[in-house]
Amino acid sequence: MADDDSDAMPLPVPATGHNGGPPLEEHEVGATPRRLLWQQAHRRAWKTPPREVLLRRLARAEELGMSYREYTLEILERGRYL
């Protein structure tokens, strides 16, 4: 039997062309739940990786003349390892 989330408040559907990101205005309808979801996703994406992965990324970033954060952002945004 499927879980029933009938008590959960549905998020408003964003307008066409909206990326569903957190609102720039705090008073926008649905701002709090959406902001919470984006904050959770941000924390998961930037969670510290295992030591070996961190050192490998750091070494590669230094080879390319980038910071660790810039290199990791490239991986997260584009899924591309330079």
C-alpha positions as CSV (number, residue, x, y, z in Angstrom):
1,M,0.0,0.0,0.0
2,A,1.4,3.4,-0.9
3,D,2.1,6.1,1.7
4,D,-0.7,8.7,1.8
5,D,0.6,12.3,2.1
6,S,-2.8,13.8,2.2
7,D,-1.8,16.1,5.1
8,A,1.2,17.5,3.2
9,M,0.8,21.0,1.8
10,P,1.3,21.0,-2.0
11,L,3.8,23.4,-3.4
12,P,2.6,26.0,-5.9
13,V,3.4,25.2,-9.5
14,P,6.0,27.7,-10.8
15,A,5.3,29.8,-13.9
16,T,6.7,28.8,-17.3
17,G,10.4,29.5,-17.5
18,H,10.9,29.4,-13.7
19,N,13.6,27.1,-12.6
20,G,11.8,26.3,-9.3
21,G,14.6,27.8,-7.2
22,P,14.1,29.7,-4.0
23,P,12.3,33.0,-4.3
24,L,14.1,36.3,-4.3
25,E,11.2,37.8,-2.4
26,E,10.5,36.4,1.1
27,H,6.7,37.2,0.8
28,E,6.2,35.0,-2.3
29,V,3.6,32.3,-1.8
30,G,5.2,29.0,-1.0
31,A,8.6,30.6,-0.2
32,T,9.2,28.7,3.0
33,P,8.8,25.1,1.8
34,R,10.7,25.7,-1.4
35,R,13.5,27.5,0.3
36,L,13.8,24.6,2.8
37,L,14.0,22.0,0.0
38,W,16.7,24.0,-1.8
39,Q,18.7,24.4,1.4
40,Q,18.6,20.7,2.0
41,A,19.6,20.0,-1.5
42,H,22.5,22.5,-1.2
43,R,23.7,20.8,2.0
44,R,23.6,17.4,0.4
45,A,25.4,18.6,-2.8
46,W,28.2,20.2,-0.8
47,K,28.6,17.5,1.8
48,T,32.3,16.7,2.3
49,P,33.2,13.7,0.1
50,P,35.5,10.9,1.3
51,R,39.1,11.9,1.9
52,E,40.4,10.2,-1.3
53,V,37.9,12.0,-3.5
54,L,38.6,15.3,-1.9
55,L,42.4,14.9,-2.4
56,R,41.9,13.8,-6.0
57,R,39.7,16.8,-6.7
58,L,42.0,19.2,-4.9
59,A,45.0,18.0,-6.9
60,R,43.2,18.2,-10.2
61,A,41.9,21.7,-9.4
62,E,45.5,22.9,-8.6
63,E,46.7,21.4,-11.9
64,L,44.0,23.5,-13.7
65,G,44.7,26.6,-11.7
66,M,41.3,26.5,-10.0
67,S,40.2,26.5,-6.4
68,Y,38.7,23.3,-5.0
69,R,35.3,25.0,-4.8
70,E,35.4,26.2,-8.4
71,Y,36.3,22.7,-9.6
72,T,33.6,21.0,-7.5
73,L,31.0,23.5,-8.7
74,E,31.9,22.5,-12.3
75,I,31.3,18.9,-11.4
76,L,28.0,19.7,-9.7
77,E,26.7,22.0,-12.3
78,R,27.7,20.2,-15.5
79,G,28.5,16.6,-14.3
80,R,31.8,17.1,-16.1
81,Y,35.2,16.1,-14.8
82,L,37.8,18.4,-16.3
